[in-house]
């Protein structure tokens, strides 16, 4: 148990729809990062939020957006879903942005786009 | 660009040592990590090494870093069936906590 919870655990959506995934950070953690893990691949960095502001972004189109709330929980929104968006979405929370700060991962949300 | 490569699969007998290898390309990486992912679970940080070190040992785990060759390895001593999982090496990239992961090595431990 890492104290990071994600919801829902599984989700099926239709191409073109929009989806919102949620992440509850470990208590006291002010930084959250989101990753996309396609089947058989390593996770790919989507973006990071630090104290409610976007702190960096990977190579993902603008239809991937996020929010971090004052309680440091977070949302990942994906618009105009494509079949290739089918993946496991992981969030990780940490206290601070330093590379030596351990990030704790949730169990992920498995998104299937049909 | 950034690219982290690993072999896809490793099979060892219980009690033997496992060595998982990784190569990376971003010479500016400060930290390199090893993560473990079990079926249906998120990622668990096993250990990390700072780029000015060449070795780090933590109980059964030994990390070796050859910065010149950009080669990282994870040795698991006395491998147990509970060590069966996918292992990812990863490097930090950029000025924030963007971590680039390899494709993962699936470790199978044979009883």
gemmi code that builds the backbone of each chain (N, CA, C; Angstrom):
import gemmi

chains = {
    "A": [
        ("UNK", (0.835, -1.208, 0.000), (0.000, 0.000, 0.000), (0.869, 1.257, 0.000)),
        ("UNK", (0.692, 2.091, -0.993), (1.505, 3.300, -1.086), (0.772, 4.518, -0.576)),
        ("UNK", (-0.531, 4.414, -0.327), (-1.307, 5.572, 0.073), (-1.766, 6.400, -1.093)),
        ("UNK", (-1.463, 5.990, -2.314), (-1.908, 6.688, -3.515), (-3.035, 5.871, -4.122)),
        ("UNK", (-4.195, 6.477, -4.257), (-5.332, 5.752, -4.796), (-5.806, 6.389, -6.086)),
        ("UNK", (-6.160, 5.526, -7.032), (-6.637, 5.991, -8.328), (-8.023, 5.430, -8.584)),
        ("UNK", (-8.839, 6.234, -9.259), (-10.175, 5.766, -9.614), (-10.563, 6.276, -10.992)),
        ("UNK", (-11.363, 5.486, -11.721), (-11.715, 4.110, -11.403), (-10.536, 3.170, -11.683)),
        ("UNK", (-10.684, 1.898, -11.384), (-9.616, 0.949, -11.665), (-9.659, 0.503, -13.117)),
        ("UNK", (-10.855, 0.400, -13.657), (-11.027, 0.019, -15.064), (-12.090, 0.906, -15.692)),
        ("UNK", (-11.946, 1.138, -16.980), (-12.877, 2.022, -17.678), (-12.887, 1.664, -19.159)),
        ("UNK", (-14.071, 1.629, -19.735), (-14.185, 1.415, -21.177), (-14.901, 2.621, -21.771)),
        ("UNK", (-14.304, 3.208, -22.796), (-14.862, 4.378, -23.453), (-14.879, 4.156, -24.959)),
        ("UNK", (-15.691, 4.954, -25.621), (-15.794, 4.893, -27.072), (-14.927, 5.984, -27.693)),
        ("UNK", (-14.341, 5.677, -28.817), (-13.527, 6.649, -29.553), (-14.285, 7.963, -29.713)),
        ("UNK", (-13.615, 9.068, -29.455), (-14.228, 10.387, -29.561), (-14.760, 10.926, -28.246)),
        ("UNK", (-14.963, 10.046, -27.288), (-15.460, 10.501, -25.991), (-14.360, 11.170, -25.172)),
        ("UNK", (-14.768, 11.685, -24.016), (-13.847, 12.318, -23.083), (-13.808, 11.488, -21.795)),
        ("UNK", (-12.678, 11.510, -21.110), (-12.559, 10.737, -19.875), (-11.816, 11.551, -18.818)),
        ("UNK", (-12.195, 11.338, -17.565), (-11.496, 11.960, -16.437), (-11.045, 10.865, -15.483)),
        ("UNK", (-9.768, 10.840, -15.197), (-9.195, 9.886, -14.252), (-8.760, 10.662, -13.014)),
        ("UNK", (-8.876, 10.007, -11.851), (-8.609, 10.709, -10.607), (-7.505, 10.030, -9.795)),
        ("UNK", (-6.808, 10.865, -9.049), (-5.695, 10.377, -8.237), (-5.713, 11.092, -6.897)),
        ("UNK", (-5.672, 10.335, -5.843), (-5.586, 10.899, -4.509), (-4.170, 10.658, -3.992)),
        ("UNK", (-3.445, 11.735, -3.731), (-2.039, 11.615, -3.360), (-1.880, 11.103, -1.942)),
        ("UNK", (-0.684, 10.644, -1.659), (-0.351, 10.292, -0.290), (-0.392, 11.575, 0.554)),
        ("UNK", (-0.819, 11.421, 1.789), (-0.998, 12.571, 2.664), (0.263, 13.427, 2.749)),
        ("UNK", (0.094, 14.734, 2.515), (1.227, 15.648, 2.627), (2.027, 15.827, 1.362)),
        ("UNK", (1.789, 14.995, 0.350), (2.552, 15.098, -0.897), (1.984, 16.215, -1.766)),
        ("UNK", (2.867, 17.104, -2.235), (2.421, 18.264, -2.999), (2.719, 18.147, -4.493)),
        ("UNK", (3.257, 17.036, -4.914), (3.640, 16.852, -6.316), (3.006, 15.589, -6.854)),
        ("UNK", (2.430, 15.685, -8.037), (1.853, 14.498, -8.655), (2.278, 14.445, -10.120)),
        ("UNK", (2.632, 13.267, -10.563), (3.013, 13.040, -11.960), (2.094, 11.986, -12.544)),
        ("UNK", (1.803, 12.124, -13.811), (0.957, 11.163, -14.518), (1.780, 10.492, -15.616)),
        ("UNK", (1.543, 9.185, -15.769), (2.235, 8.393, -16.775), (1.224, 7.544, -17.542)),
        ("UNK", (1.541, 7.301, -18.802), (0.772, 6.372, -19.628), (1.623, 5.141, -19.898)),
        ("UNK", (1.081, 3.966, -19.610), (1.826, 2.728, -19.863), (1.036, 1.862, -20.831)),
        ("UNK", (1.468, 1.841, -22.076), (0.852, 0.966, -23.062), (1.269, -0.470, -22.783)),
        ("UNK", (0.495, -1.405, -23.281), (0.739, -2.820, -23.023), (2.133, -3.214, -23.508)),
        ("UNK", (2.905, -3.826, -22.622), (4.241, -4.283, -22.983), (5.296, -3.197, -23.049)),
        ("UNK", (4.963, -2.001, -22.612), (5.899, -0.876, -22.663), (6.165, -0.330, -21.269)),
        ("UNK", (7.186, 0.488, -21.164), (7.422, 1.203, -19.928), (6.527, 2.434, -19.848)),
        ("UNK", (6.327, 2.953, -18.667), (5.513, 4.166, -18.518), (6.139, 5.349, -19.252)),
        ("UNK", (5.287, 6.197, -19.798), (5.741, 7.434, -20.454), (5.168, 8.620, -19.704)),
        ("UNK", (6.028, 9.584, -19.434), (5.658, 10.763, -18.666), (4.681, 11.626, -19.449)),
        ("UNK", (3.548, 11.968, -18.800), (2.576, 12.849, -19.442), (2.800, 14.277, -18.954)),
        ("UNK", (2.652, 14.500, -17.658), (2.935, 15.805, -17.061), (3.042, 15.677, -15.558)),
        ("UNK", (3.497, 16.763, -14.949), (3.641, 16.817, -13.503), (3.004, 18.102, -12.984)),
        ("UNK", (2.391, 18.033, -11.818), (1.848, 19.199, -11.154), (2.528, 19.358, -9.806)),
        ("UNK", (2.869, 20.600, -9.517), (3.484, 20.938, -8.230), (2.720, 22.115, -7.667)),
        ("UNK", (2.129, 21.914, -6.508), (1.355, 22.977, -5.843), (0.384, 23.636, -6.809)),
        ("UNK", (-0.386, 22.827, -7.468), (-1.507, 23.208, -8.331), (-1.101, 23.795, -9.684)),
        ("UNK", (0.197, 23.815, -10.000), (0.605, 24.340, -11.298), (1.349, 23.264, -12.088)),
        ("UNK", (1.146, 23.287, -13.399), (1.863, 22.335, -14.245), (3.350, 22.652, -14.202)),
        ("UNK", (4.137, 21.623, -13.943), (5.569, 21.797, -13.706), (6.421, 21.179, -14.810)),
        ("UNK", (5.776, 20.611, -15.798), (6.530, 19.989, -16.874), (5.598, 19.072, -17.634)),
        ("UNK", (5.922, 18.851, -18.898), (5.037, 18.069, -19.752), (5.875, 17.217, -20.696)),
        ("UNK", (5.410, 15.991, -20.913), (6.056, 15.114, -21.878), (5.486, 15.339, -23.259)),
        ("UNK", (5.754, 14.408, -24.148), (5.382, 14.547, -25.552), (3.962, 14.034, -25.794)),
        ("UNK", (2.995, 14.717, -25.210), (1.585, 14.352, -25.373), (0.820, 15.560, -25.903)),
        ("UNK", (-0.199, 15.314, -26.752), (-0.940, 16.434, -27.351), (-1.777, 17.171, -26.315)),
        ("UNK", (-2.253, 18.371, -26.672), (-3.029, 19.206, -25.738), (-4.334, 18.579, -25.280)),
        ("UNK", (-4.831, 17.563, -25.990), (-6.082, 16.952, -25.529), (-5.875, 16.168, -24.229)),
        ("UNK", (-4.631, 16.001, -23.824), (-4.321, 15.483, -22.482), (-4.113, 16.705, -21.584)),
        ("UNK", (-4.968, 16.845, -20.585), (-4.843, 17.980, -19.678), (-5.024, 17.505, -18.245)),
        ("UNK", (-4.659, 18.357, -17.324), (-4.733, 17.942, -15.934), (-5.087, 19.078, -15.004)),
        ("UNK", (-5.344, 18.693, -13.781), (-5.608, 19.655, -12.715), (-5.045, 19.094, -11.427)),
        ("UNK", (-4.588, 19.984, -10.562), (-4.273, 19.586, -9.196), (-5.050, 20.515, -8.282)),
        ("UNK", (-5.670, 19.969, -7.283), (-6.549, 20.715, -6.387), (-5.799, 21.131, -5.135)),
        ("UNK", (-6.389, 22.062, -4.354), (-5.704, 22.527, -3.136), (-5.346, 21.414, -2.167)),
        ("UNK", (-6.107, 20.327, -2.168), (-5.749, 19.204, -1.281), (-4.735, 18.274, -1.960)),
        ("UNK", (-4.219, 18.696, -3.120), (-3.187, 18.006, -3.898), (-3.674, 16.757, -4.618)),
        ("UNK", (-4.977, 16.464, -4.543), (-5.475, 15.411, -5.415), (-5.431, 15.924, -6.848)),
        ("UNK", (-5.585, 15.032, -7.804), (-5.342, 15.419, -9.190), (-6.289, 14.710, -10.134)),
        ("UNK", (-6.465, 15.312, -11.291), (-7.238, 14.715, -12.372), (-6.439, 14.737, -13.653)),
        ("UNK", (-6.656, 13.694, -14.444), (-6.141, 13.650, -15.812), (-7.360, 13.607, -16.729)),
        ("UNK", (-7.438, 14.528, -17.649), (-8.537, 14.565, -18.610), (-7.986, 14.288, -20.007)),
        ("UNK", (-8.705, 13.449, -20.726), (-8.329, 13.184, -22.113), (-9.568, 13.407, -22.973)),
        ("UNK", (-9.442, 14.320, -23.927), (-10.539, 14.607, -24.855), (-10.351, 13.847, -26.158)),
        ("UNK", (-11.458, 13.713, -26.898), (-11.404, 13.110, -28.234), (-10.599, 11.824, -28.232)),
        ("UNK", (-11.012, 10.881, -27.419), (-10.263, 9.641, -27.232), (-10.001, 8.924, -28.552)),
        ("UNK", (-8.791, 8.377, -28.647), (-8.380, 7.573, -29.790), (-8.088, 6.158, -29.310)),
        ("UNK", (-8.119, 5.221, -30.250), (-7.880, 3.824, -29.888), (-6.524, 3.654, -29.202)),
        ("UNK", (-5.528, 4.423, -29.659), (-4.175, 4.315, -29.103), (-4.061, 4.855, -27.688)),
        ("UNK", (-5.121, 5.483, -27.196), (-5.098, 5.959, -25.818), (-5.352, 4.819, -24.835)),
        ("UNK", (-5.702, 3.661, -25.336), (-5.897, 2.492, -24.477), (-4.576, 2.165, -23.787)),
        ("UNK", (-4.594, 2.174, -22.456), (-3.349, 1.982, -21.701), (-3.679, 1.950, -20.219)),
        ("UNK", (-2.645, 1.664, -19.432), (-2.722, 1.809, -17.984), (-2.208, 3.208, -17.642)),
        ("UNK", (-2.988, 3.985, -16.921), (-2.596, 5.336, -16.541), (-2.216, 5.321, -15.065)),
        ("UNK", (-0.999, 5.738, -14.804), (-0.451, 5.718, -13.457), (-0.237, 7.126, -12.950)),
        ("UNK", (-0.566, 7.348, -11.698), (-0.153, 8.599, -11.082), (0.842, 8.280, -9.972)),
        ("UNK", (1.700, 9.228, -9.709), (2.711, 9.081, -8.666), (2.764, 10.371, -7.868)),
        ("UNK", (2.784, 10.252, -6.563), (2.874, 11.448, -5.738), (4.193, 11.465, -4.978)),
        ("UNK", (4.649, 12.658, -4.680), (5.889, 12.808, -3.933), (5.846, 14.119, -3.170)),
        ("UNK", (6.757, 14.211, -2.201), (6.887, 15.456, -1.458), (8.023, 16.237, -2.096)),
        ("UNK", (7.668, 17.182, -2.953), (8.685, 17.945, -3.644), (9.039, 17.348, -4.985)),
        ("UNK", (9.885, 18.067, -5.714), (10.172, 17.723, -7.105), (11.575, 17.162, -7.297)),
        ("UNK", (12.320, 17.037, -6.231), (13.695, 16.595, -6.380), (13.788, 15.178, -6.888)),
        ("UNK", (14.818, 14.907, -7.657), (14.997, 13.576, -8.218), (15.315, 12.544, -7.158)),
        ("UNK", (15.782, 12.990, -6.006), (16.054, 12.034, -4.937), (14.849, 11.873, -4.021)),
        ("UNK", (13.734, 12.462, -4.440), (12.507, 12.315, -3.673), (11.740, 11.128, -4.214)),
        ("UNK", (11.446, 10.181, -3.364), (10.771, 8.979, -3.843), (9.346, 9.300, -4.253)),
        ("UNK", (8.969, 8.821, -5.411), (7.598, 8.944, -5.894), (6.866, 7.638, -5.619)),
        ("UNK", (5.680, 7.746, -5.078), (4.864, 6.571, -4.771), (3.760, 6.454, -5.813)),
        ("UNK", (3.663, 5.289, -6.420), (2.723, 5.069, -7.507), (1.430, 4.445, -7.018)),
        ("UNK", (0.335, 4.850, -7.634), (-0.927, 4.170, -7.461), (-0.975, 2.919, -8.322)),
        ("UNK", (-2.056, 2.170, -8.197), (-2.167, 0.912, -8.941), (-2.636, 1.119, -10.376)),
        ("UNK", (-3.052, 2.335, -10.679), (-3.369, 2.650, -12.067), (-4.836, 2.502, -12.422)),
        ("UNK", (-5.184, 3.138, -13.517), (-6.503, 3.001, -14.136), (-6.299, 2.401, -15.508)),
        ("UNK", (-6.946, 1.282, -15.761), (-6.852, 0.627, -17.072), (-7.953, 1.189, -17.954)),
        ("UNK", (-7.562, 1.955, -18.966), (-8.508, 2.554, -19.909), (-8.500, 1.770, -21.212)),
        ("UNK", (-9.682, 1.374, -21.642), (-9.832, 0.706, -22.932), (-10.717, 1.583, -23.799)),
        ("UNK", (-10.242, 1.925, -24.988), (-11.007, 2.725, -25.939), (-11.415, 1.815, -27.093)),
        ("UNK", (-12.726, 1.764, -27.333), (-13.228, 0.863, -28.382), (-13.899, 1.655, -29.502)),
    ],
    "B": [
        ("UNK", (18.309, 12.289, -28.288), (17.099, 12.119, -27.505), (17.294, 11.099, -26.402)),
        ("UNK", (16.230, 10.903, -25.637), (16.348, 9.999, -24.510), (15.861, 8.624, -24.926)),
        ("UNK", (16.582, 7.610, -24.572), (16.172, 6.253, -24.881), (16.799, 5.341, -23.850)),
        ("UNK", (15.987, 4.494, -23.245), (16.467, 3.554, -22.240), (16.128, 2.157, -22.727)),
        ("UNK", (17.139, 1.315, -22.854), (16.925, -0.007, -23.439), (17.230, -1.110, -22.434)),
        ("UNK", (16.412, -2.127, -22.478), (16.592, -3.300, -21.626), (16.277, -4.544, -22.437)),
        ("UNK", (16.864, -5.678, -22.020), (16.454, -6.934, -22.611), (15.066, -7.267, -22.083)),
        ("UNK", (14.308, -8.014, -22.883), (12.895, -8.205, -22.557), (12.638, -9.256, -21.503)),
        ("UNK", (13.517, -10.259, -21.430), (13.170, -11.421, -20.617), (14.418, -12.027, -19.984)),
        ("UNK", (14.264, -12.498, -18.739), (15.349, -13.193, -18.045), (14.747, -14.302, -17.204)),
        ("UNK", (15.328, -15.489, -17.303), (14.850, -16.622, -16.522), (15.996, -17.143, -15.670)),
        ("UNK", (15.765, -17.312, -14.368), (16.802, -17.813, -13.457), (16.182, -18.840, -12.525)),
        ("UNK", (17.024, -19.666, -11.945), (16.561, -20.648, -10.960), (16.598, -20.021, -9.579)),
        ("UNK", (15.650, -20.429, -8.768), (15.565, -19.938, -7.395), (16.893, -20.170, -6.686)),
        ("UNK", (17.373, -19.152, -5.995), (18.641, -19.253, -5.288), (19.821, -18.712, -6.068)),
        ("UNK", (19.700, -18.656, -7.392), (20.775, -18.089, -8.212), (20.722, -16.565, -8.143)),
        ("UNK", (21.747, -15.926, -8.696), (21.736, -14.466, -8.827), (21.135, -14.074, -10.163)),
        ("UNK", (20.435, -12.965, -10.169), (19.877, -12.397, -11.406), (20.620, -11.107, -11.701)),
        ("UNK", (20.905, -10.883, -12.962), (21.505, -9.611, -13.373), (20.673, -9.040, -14.512)),
        ("UNK", (20.110, -7.885, -14.275), (19.291, -7.204, -15.281), (20.064, -5.987, -15.765)),
        ("UNK", (20.201, -5.872, -17.066), (21.016, -4.811, -17.645), (20.183, -3.738, -18.332)),
        ("UNK", (20.778, -2.569, -18.431), (20.073, -1.422, -18.996), (21.100, -0.479, -19.607)),
        ("UNK", (20.770, 0.091, -20.752), (21.606, 1.160, -21.314), (20.754, 2.399, -21.500)),
        ("UNK", (21.359, 3.538, -21.291), (20.636, 4.794, -21.432), (21.464, 5.739, -22.274)),
        ("UNK", (20.840, 6.814, -22.740), (21.547, 7.689, -23.665), (21.713, 9.112, -23.157)),
        ("UNK", (20.964, 9.506, -22.121), (21.017, 10.895, -21.674), (22.167, 11.068, -20.682)),
        ("UNK", (23.280, 11.585, -21.152), (24.467, 11.696, -20.304), (24.299, 12.728, -19.194)),
        ("UNK", (23.245, 13.542, -19.285), (23.040, 14.552, -18.235), (22.201, 14.025, -17.086)),
        ("UNK", (21.791, 12.759, -17.175), (20.984, 12.191, -16.097), (21.732, 12.262, -14.774)),
        ("UNK", (21.007, 12.667, -13.739), (21.612, 12.774, -12.417), (21.332, 11.542, -11.580)),
        ("UNK", (20.120, 11.032, -11.695), (19.721, 9.852, -10.944), (19.252, 8.764, -11.902)),
        ("UNK", (19.557, 7.533, -11.533), (19.064, 6.371, -12.273), (18.368, 5.462, -11.286)),
        ("UNK", (17.260, 4.876, -11.736), (16.377, 4.172, -10.824), (16.113, 2.746, -11.307)),
        ("UNK", (15.761, 1.920, -10.362), (15.199, 0.602, -10.671), (13.839, 0.481, -9.995)),
        ("UNK", (12.828, 0.139, -10.803), (11.477, -0.063, -10.325), (11.059, -1.506, -10.568)),
        ("UNK", (10.140, -1.968, -9.727), (9.575, -3.317, -9.865), (8.076, -3.185, -10.061)),
        ("UNK", (7.538, -3.958, -10.994), (6.096, -3.952, -11.224), (5.591, -5.386, -11.221)),
        ("UNK", (4.723, -5.679, -10.264), (4.106, -6.996, -10.197), (2.754, -6.942, -10.896)),
        ("UNK", (2.253, -8.086, -11.349), (0.986, -8.100, -12.094), (-0.129, -7.389, -11.338)),
        ("UNK", (-0.812, -6.490, -12.024), (-1.944, -5.787, -11.423), (-1.568, -4.752, -10.394)),
        ("UNK", (-0.294, -4.423, -10.330), (0.151, -3.469, -9.313), (0.841, -2.279, -9.963)),
        ("UNK", (0.965, -1.222, -9.214), (1.708, -0.064, -9.687), (3.197, -0.316, -9.579)),
        ("UNK", (3.964, 0.719, -9.781), (5.411, 0.602, -9.742), (5.931, 0.810, -8.323)),
        ("UNK", (6.926, 0.016, -7.975), (7.557, 0.149, -6.663), (9.021, 0.513, -6.870)),
        ("UNK", (9.450, 1.621, -6.271), (10.857, 1.986, -6.368), (11.691, 1.016, -5.531)),
        ("UNK", (12.662, 0.355, -6.189), (13.533, -0.572, -5.474), (14.752, 0.154, -4.924)),
        ("UNK", (15.381, 0.935, -5.790), (16.594, 1.631, -5.407), (16.921, 2.680, -6.465)),
        ("UNK", (17.788, 3.605, -6.106), (18.281, 4.553, -7.098), (19.751, 4.828, -6.806)),
        ("UNK", (20.429, 5.339, -7.820), (21.846, 5.628, -7.673), (22.127, 7.001, -8.243)),
        ("UNK", (22.931, 7.746, -7.570), (23.340, 9.067, -8.027), (24.438, 8.884, -9.057)),
        ("UNK", (24.474, 9.741, -10.045), (25.357, 9.516, -11.193), (26.851, 9.618, -10.867)),
        ("UNK", (27.198, 10.144, -9.702), (28.626, 10.195, -9.369), (29.084, 8.970, -8.579)),
        ("UNK", (28.173, 8.008, -8.426), (28.519, 6.752, -7.769), (28.704, 5.679, -8.827)),
        ("UNK", (29.458, 4.644, -8.509), (29.544, 3.532, -9.444), (28.953, 2.248, -8.884)),
        ("UNK", (28.625, 2.256, -7.600), (28.009, 1.067, -7.028), (27.165, 1.465, -5.816)),
        ("UNK", (26.072, 0.737, -5.651), (25.253, 0.908, -4.463), (24.704, -0.448, -4.086)),
        ("UNK", (24.806, -0.782, -2.801), (24.306, -2.079, -2.342), (23.234, -1.856, -1.289)),
        ("UNK", (22.169, -2.627, -1.401), (21.060, -2.529, -0.462), (20.523, -3.931, -0.274)),
        ("UNK", (20.957, -4.586, 0.802), (20.562, -5.956, 1.118), (20.861, -6.867, -0.074)),
        ("UNK", (19.867, -7.478, -0.694), (20.131, -8.412, -1.799), (20.373, -7.719, -3.134)),
        ("UNK", (20.197, -6.412, -3.146), (20.290, -5.673, -4.405), (21.630, -4.964, -4.521)),
        ("UNK", (22.262, -5.091, -5.699), (23.479, -4.346, -6.001), (23.289, -3.644, -7.331)),
        ("UNK", (23.501, -2.352, -7.334), (23.403, -1.568, -8.566), (24.807, -1.173, -8.989)),
        ("UNK", (25.118, -1.413, -10.250), (26.403, -0.994, -10.814), (26.144, 0.014, -11.922)),
        ("UNK", (26.900, 1.088, -11.915), (26.759, 2.129, -12.926), (28.089, 2.366, -13.622)),
        ("UNK", (28.079, 2.227, -14.943), (29.239, 2.570, -15.763), (28.831, 3.796, -16.577)),
        ("UNK", (29.205, 4.960, -16.075), (28.737, 6.188, -16.696), (29.364, 6.401, -18.068)),
        ("UNK", (30.579, 5.937, -18.232), (31.264, 6.096, -19.517), (30.510, 5.366, -20.622)),
        ("UNK", (30.059, 4.155, -20.315), (29.328, 3.354, -21.301), (27.820, 3.539, -21.195)),
        ("UNK", (27.375, 4.354, -20.248), (25.945, 4.566, -19.996), (25.245, 3.221, -19.775)),
        ("UNK", (25.811, 2.432, -18.904), (25.298, 1.091, -18.628), (24.991, 0.968, -17.149)),
        ("UNK", (23.811, 0.455, -16.868), (23.322, 0.276, -15.504), (22.911, -1.178, -15.338)),
        ("UNK", (23.230, -1.754, -14.204), (22.775, -3.122, -13.963), (22.231, -3.260, -12.550)),
        ("UNK", (21.337, -4.230, -12.410), (20.758, -4.571, -11.107), (21.018, -6.042, -10.859)),
        ("UNK", (21.712, -6.336, -9.782), (21.961, -7.722, -9.408), (21.105, -8.054, -8.191)),
        ("UNK", (20.371, -9.154, -8.301), (19.569, -9.633, -7.186), (20.207, -10.933, -6.724)),
        ("UNK", (20.707, -10.935, -5.508), (21.327, -12.145, -4.960), (20.254, -13.069, -4.402)),
        ("UNK", (20.535, -14.397, -4.477), (19.616, -15.381, -3.885), (18.178, -15.100, -4.338)),
        ("UNK", (17.974, -15.120, -5.639), (16.673, -14.768, -6.210), (15.580, -15.715, -5.719)),
        ("UNK", (14.461, -15.138, -5.335), (13.332, -15.891, -4.811), (12.150, -15.822, -5.789)),
        ("UNK", (11.196, -16.742, -5.630), (10.028, -16.730, -6.522), (9.255, -15.420, -6.405)),
        ("UNK", (9.299, -14.813, -5.240), (8.624, -13.527, -5.051), (9.279, -12.385, -5.790)),
        ("UNK", (10.465, -12.638, -6.353), (11.136, -11.615, -7.156), (10.626, -11.594, -8.599)),
        ("UNK", (9.808, -12.578, -8.956), (9.253, -12.613, -10.315), (8.395, -11.372, -10.544)),
        ("UNK", (8.751, -10.617, -11.555), (8.072, -9.341, -11.831), (8.700, -8.740, -13.081)),
        ("UNK", (8.236, -7.569, -13.442), (8.893, -6.796, -14.508), (9.715, -5.708, -13.838)),
        ("UNK", (10.951, -5.570, -14.266), (11.860, -4.597, -13.689), (12.151, -3.513, -14.725)),
        ("UNK", (11.979, -2.279, -14.300), (12.216, -1.141, -15.181), (13.404, -0.336, -14.668)),
        ("UNK", (14.322, -0.031, -15.559), (15.285, 0.991, -15.202), (14.760, 2.312, -15.731)),
        ("UNK", (15.203, 3.396, -15.133), (14.690, 4.709, -15.503), (15.751, 5.758, -15.195)),
        ("UNK", (15.687, 6.858, -15.928), (16.610, 7.953, -15.702), (15.822, 9.252, -15.586)),
        ("UNK", (16.372, 10.185, -14.828), (15.748, 11.492, -14.783), (16.105, 12.253, -16.055)),
        ("UNK", (15.233, 13.121, -16.463), (15.445, 13.870, -17.701), (14.927, 15.284, -17.517)),
        ("UNK", (15.738, 16.252, -17.767), (15.249, 17.626, -17.702), (15.312, 18.192, -16.310)),
        ("UNK", (14.787, 19.364, -16.151), (14.897, 20.101, -14.901), (13.782, 19.837, -13.921)),
        ("UNK", (12.978, 18.852, -14.172), (11.907, 18.525, -13.251), (11.800, 17.010, -13.195)),
        ("UNK", (10.885, 16.546, -12.399), (10.901, 15.110, -12.118), (10.283, 14.285, -13.243)),
        ("UNK", (10.728, 14.564, -14.480), (10.325, 13.708, -15.578), (11.257, 12.510, -15.580)),
        ("UNK", (10.702, 11.350, -15.503), (11.497, 10.124, -15.472), (11.224, 9.339, -16.743)),
        ("UNK", (12.280, 8.944, -17.427), (12.158, 8.153, -18.643), (12.420, 6.701, -18.308)),
        ("UNK", (11.453, 5.862, -18.604), (11.541, 4.454, -18.280), (11.988, 3.625, -19.473)),
        ("UNK", (12.657, 2.520, -19.194), (12.928, 1.528, -20.219), (11.680, 0.704, -20.482)),
        ("UNK", (11.801, -0.258, -21.380), (10.646, -1.080, -21.753), (10.395, -2.216, -20.768)),
        ("UNK", (11.319, -2.421, -19.845), (11.102, -3.425, -18.811), (11.686, -4.786, -19.151)),
        ("UNK", (12.174, -5.467, -18.130), (12.678, -6.840, -18.249), (11.817, -7.739, -17.382)),
        ("UNK", (11.226, -8.735, -18.000), (10.406, -9.667, -17.231), (11.303, -10.740, -16.642)),
        ("UNK", (11.343, -10.812, -15.328), (12.152, -11.806, -14.617), (11.268, -12.971, -14.205)),
        ("UNK", (11.640, -14.148, -14.671), (10.931, -15.367, -14.291), (11.861, -16.186, -13.399)),
        ("UNK", (11.383, -16.537, -12.213), (12.186, -17.334, -11.284), (11.606, -18.736, -11.246)),
        ("UNK", (12.433, -19.705, -11.593), (11.997, -21.101, -11.664), (12.293, -21.783, -10.332)),
        ("UNK", (11.283, -22.388, -9.704), (11.509, -23.019, -8.394), (12.470, -24.196, -8.484)),
    ],
}
model = gemmi.Model(1)
for chain_id, residues in chains.items():
    chain = gemmi.Chain(chain_id)
    for i, (resn, *xyz) in enumerate(residues, 1):
        res = gemmi.Residue()
        res.name, res.seqid = resn, gemmi.SeqId(i, " ")
        for name, pos in zip(("N", "CA", "C"), xyz):
            atom = gemmi.Atom()
            atom.name, atom.element = name, gemmi.Element(name[0])
            atom.pos, atom.b_iso = gemmi.Position(*pos), 0.0
            res.add_atom(atom)
        chain.add_residue(res)
    model.add_chain(chain)
structure = gemmi.Structure()
structure.add_model(model)
structure.setup_entities()
